[in-house]
Amino acid sequence: MSQLQVTDSDLLESLKKKVFDKSARVGVVGLGYVGLPFAVEKAKVGFHVLGIEQNSIRAERVARGDNYIGDVHDEELKEVVENGLITTTTSFDRIPELDVIVVCVPTPLDKNLAPDLQYVSGVSAEIGKRLRRGQLVSLESTTYPGTCEEVMLPFLEAGGLKVEQDFYLAHSPERVDPGNKRYSTKNTHKVVGGVGPQSLDAAVAFYSQTIQNVIPVSSARAAELTKVFENTFRAVNIALVNELTLLCDRMGLNVWEVLDAAFTKPFGIMPFYPGPGVGGHCIPLDPHYLEWKARELNFTTRFIGLAGEINRAMPEFTVRKTGRVLNEAGIALSKANILVIGAAYKKDIDDWRESPSIEVMRLLINEGAKLSYHDPYVPHFKEHGLELVSTALTPDALRSSDLVLILTDHSCIDYRAVAEQSPRILDTRNATRGLSGFSNITLL
Ligand SMILES: NC(=O)c1ccc[n+]([C@@H]2O[C@H](COP(=O)([O-])OP(=O)(O)OC[C@H]3O[C@@H](n4cnc5c(N)ncnc54)[C@H](O)[C@@H]3O)[C@@H](O)[C@H]2O)c1
């Protein structure tokens, strides 16, 4: 065995030792929906975590123990901050102090639906300038297969260090499902792939400290593809039930009844539900990362294209159906008072990014409707030139509307009271499931 190999393996063993005895210093770049819960989980088991967050307001809030992410418990953040286990900075200067650097920055699309990796590249360049031997860099952001090796690695090796020999690079995609009370970061299996075996070894050691089941795969690319496939699977299946909804609408059938019946089959099927469109940071975006990468190989991912087309048409369909329900009552959409329930992209969360509710609201306003909305999780939003403030869900507001449009099925809403006090309702989420005898409710 050469001297170099002994030194390399010493380097890896020394990192793993620090991980096992929790003396490893952990950096989390990007303290958003993914990064902040991640930082808290690591701090709770005893790691000292440094949050590197470019938004100084967020960095200061975390440093004060002031939580802004729904999936993080206020008390837990306060406790780890008070114990000195989480500190924050807006600068990358402290990268050399860290043993593990986890990157949780956004991976949006540009206006042509192409991956926008400016955050991943920018952060990799900053880390690369300061990288030292023995560090593990792990990307948590969702992205196309090849990002770690093709985008990050050149920045990280720019200073002369070599991956697998001097430092380690892995991908472990975050699977957090915001608002999910049963599955959190801790009890959700975590896929890990390294750009080589040493990187995988280091990453598995690190993630096993807080995750019950770590699933190693053979490469960072395989891990990257796993994540985009998971979200593509969801997007395609949602598109399938959305397409069924359009067909049921023409056939005069209740799609929810058909789906409920279909999902009683105990094998070979799993539940997905229609709605006014797809939203959030994952389902509308991630499949396009794969679609874009496939094009490089002269391969067309037809399911992804079709699913995107169907899902993107749902806000328009929702508006058409709203117009139809009003029309049946002799009310023109352009003169209607519409009260929307729900701005968040899914129930029980405060995230309205890419929310189909906002697209539906925008389209209704374009049609001339007078619109107000209620969302206890989203008191205010500003998007695409539309700025609205949530109004109270009072009996007066319900009675004086021409139509109540349920776009997000938050659990805290009293749907019976809504049904009793509203002249007519279009329910796009079957939030009124279980209420019987209300002829004023139309389902999507
Ligand atoms: N939100 C989810 O439910 C979810 C689930 C799984 C995976 N993901 C993926 O995780 C990644 C992060 O998503 P998110 O929802 O946490 O995003 P987010 O916007 O909530 O958080 C990202 C944070 O990174 C910060 N940031 C951006 N550039 C930075 C820089 N150069 N230096 C330091 N900080 C920087 C932003 O200020 C922000 O606070 C994305 O790739 C997303 O697709 C998200």
PDBQT file of the ligand as one rigid body, heavy atoms in Angstrom, charges set to zero:
ROOT
HETATM    1  N1  LIG A 501     -39.523  22.511   0.145  1.00  0.00    +0.000 N 
HETATM    2  C1  LIG A 501     -39.649  21.208  -0.027  1.00  0.00    +0.000 C 
HETATM    3  O1  LIG A 501     -40.652  20.626   0.323  1.00  0.00    +0.000 OA
HETATM    4  C2  LIG A 501     -38.521  20.383  -0.620  1.00  0.00    +0.000 A 
HETATM    5  C3  LIG A 501     -38.546  18.998  -0.453  1.00  0.00    +0.000 A 
HETATM    6  C4  LIG A 501     -37.519  18.239  -0.963  1.00  0.00    +0.000 A 
HETATM    7  C5  LIG A 501     -36.505  18.866  -1.671  1.00  0.00    +0.000 A 
HETATM    8  N2  LIG A 501     -36.516  20.205  -1.851  1.00  0.00    +0.000 N 
HETATM    9  C6  LIG A 501     -35.402  20.796  -2.597  1.00  0.00    +0.000 C 
HETATM   10  O2  LIG A 501     -34.501  21.372  -1.659  1.00  0.00    +0.000 OA
HETATM   11  C7  LIG A 501     -33.897  22.545  -2.213  1.00  0.00    +0.000 C 
HETATM   12  C8  LIG A 501     -34.146  23.721  -1.300  1.00  0.00    +0.000 C 
HETATM   13  O3  LIG A 501     -35.533  23.955  -1.247  1.00  0.00    +0.000 OA
HETATM   14  P1  LIG A 501     -36.204  24.815  -0.115  1.00  0.00    +0.000 P 
HETATM   15  O4  LIG A 501     -37.663  24.585  -0.252  1.00  0.00    +0.000 OA
HETATM   16  O5  LIG A 501     -35.555  24.580   1.205  1.00  0.00    +0.000 OA
HETATM   17  O6  LIG A 501     -35.849  26.290  -0.616  1.00  0.00    +0.000 OA
HETATM   18  P2  LIG A 501     -36.005  27.657   0.223  1.00  0.00    +0.000 P 
HETATM   19  O7  LIG A 501     -36.142  28.730  -0.779  1.00  0.00    +0.000 OA
HETATM   20  O8  LIG A 501     -37.049  27.479   1.280  1.00  0.00    +0.000 OA
HETATM   21  O9  LIG A 501     -34.613  27.793   0.969  1.00  0.00    +0.000 OA
HETATM   22  C9  LIG A 501     -33.426  28.018   0.313  1.00  0.00    +0.000 C 
HETATM   23  C10 LIG A 501     -32.591  28.958   1.150  1.00  0.00    +0.000 C 
HETATM   24  O10 LIG A 501     -31.318  29.090   0.529  1.00  0.00    +0.000 OA
HETATM   25  C11 LIG A 501     -30.902  30.421   0.686  1.00  0.00    +0.000 C 
HETATM   26  N3  LIG A 501     -29.864  30.711  -0.294  1.00  0.00    +0.000 N 
HETATM   27  C12 LIG A 501     -29.983  30.896  -1.634  1.00  0.00    +0.000 A 
HETATM   28  N4  LIG A 501     -28.776  31.153  -2.180  1.00  0.00    +0.000 NA
HETATM   29  C13 LIG A 501     -27.886  31.097  -1.176  1.00  0.00    +0.000 A 
HETATM   30  C14 LIG A 501     -26.484  31.296  -1.107  1.00  0.00    +0.000 A 
HETATM   31  N5  LIG A 501     -25.777  31.573  -2.193  1.00  0.00    +0.000 N 
HETATM   32  N6  LIG A 501     -25.891  31.211   0.088  1.00  0.00    +0.000 NA
HETATM   33  C15 LIG A 501     -26.584  30.934   1.204  1.00  0.00    +0.000 A 
HETATM   34  N7  LIG A 501     -27.923  30.755   1.207  1.00  0.00    +0.000 NA
HETATM   35  C16 LIG A 501     -28.554  30.832   0.028  1.00  0.00    +0.000 A 
HETATM   36  C17 LIG A 501     -32.169  31.219   0.490  1.00  0.00    +0.000 C 
HETATM   37  O11 LIG A 501     -32.058  32.527   1.021  1.00  0.00    +0.000 OA
HETATM   38  C18 LIG A 501     -33.176  30.364   1.253  1.00  0.00    +0.000 C 
HETATM   39  O12 LIG A 501     -33.282  30.725   2.613  1.00  0.00    +0.000 OA
HETATM   40  C19 LIG A 501     -34.485  22.690  -3.609  1.00  0.00    +0.000 C 
HETATM   41  O13 LIG A 501     -33.659  22.041  -4.526  1.00  0.00    +0.000 OA
HETATM   42  C20 LIG A 501     -35.791  21.930  -3.514  1.00  0.00    +0.000 C 
HETATM   43  O14 LIG A 501     -36.212  21.437  -4.772  1.00  0.00    +0.000 OA
HETATM   44  C21 LIG A 501     -37.482  20.986  -1.323  1.00  0.00    +0.000 A 
ENDROOT
TORSDOF 0
